[in-house]
Amino acid sequence: MTLPASLRWAGDHLELLDQRKLPESIVFLQLTTWEEVVDAIASMAVRGAPAIGIAAAWGVVLAAQSGDDLSSAIRALRASRPTAVNLGWALNRMQAVIASTGPVDSDSLAVVAAELQRQDCLMTQRLVDHGVSLLDQGCRVLHHCHTGAIATAGVGTALGVVSAAHARGALRHVWLDETRPRLQGAALSAWELGCLAVPCTVIVDGASGLLMRRGEVDAVMVGCDRVAANGDVANKIGTYNLALVARAHGIPFYVCAPGSSIDRTTPDGDAITIEERDAQEITHVQGLSVAAPGAQAWNPAFDITPAHLVTALITEFGVLRPPYREAIGVLPLPNQP
């Protein structure tokens, strides 16, 4: 099966793959206003830091086409999900065009949004090519959350590496954390790898330790929503636990980080805002209560993995090794000090 594109511009509206409907059905939202883009990002119709950033860029184009106040639209888009730095990265690029063109020109903004989408295709492919070189023949990889093609405009990041390793005959198996509470691993990663005929098995998040203890994992490969200047990584909740277990078993822990996810203006993980989502994502599954009546729940969407637990950062520029502050400091990241 051919994977659908995560998003596509149709001239006067944005067609966005509704990831909430997967794996049961493939549905594209027809977004005609920037407010609809804000809702799609906040409600997780679009997921994956690169795809979120590109969707937000097209949201600015929609605001310009409607003659709406661009500053208000950009503020709302920026606030829709606070942890993924790609969102701010894309909006900063759009703001730079607005500041330099004088009268607002939606066509000029559309050119920039299309270029951001094209760049994502190129940089994810380069990242994947670097990542595959780290995986040995016959490797078994454990993956958390979802980082495949539909999380980007291109081939994906961590799951893109996994898929490429399979295509080259190097991969033996993929273990997929279910990724509670939104089940990105069970619903999205398993669906995408199934489309590509990549052998995979879904496990509950807490099973990773036993799996590693039994010698069934050769590498852990995850994506990220933000990398701080010192190499600390913000990613889907449960990533930190996974990194600790991998370190305890001597298993390499790789983070796939496109340049748009690297934030040199954030000194370390403690400075990253962690999004907290509705408690019902934990207490309910598909609208059905799974918790005791009145039970309280805490639902941070991300956690911070300290840089010392990261074996390597895989970027489109190459594979970065510690010390990360020095390695990150020399990357040619646009619009960053």
Summary of the structure (lengths in Angstrom):
residues: 337
radius of gyration: 19.2
end to end distance: 42.8
largest distance: 62.9
contacts: 1207
relative contact order: 0.12
helix: 44%
strand: 18%
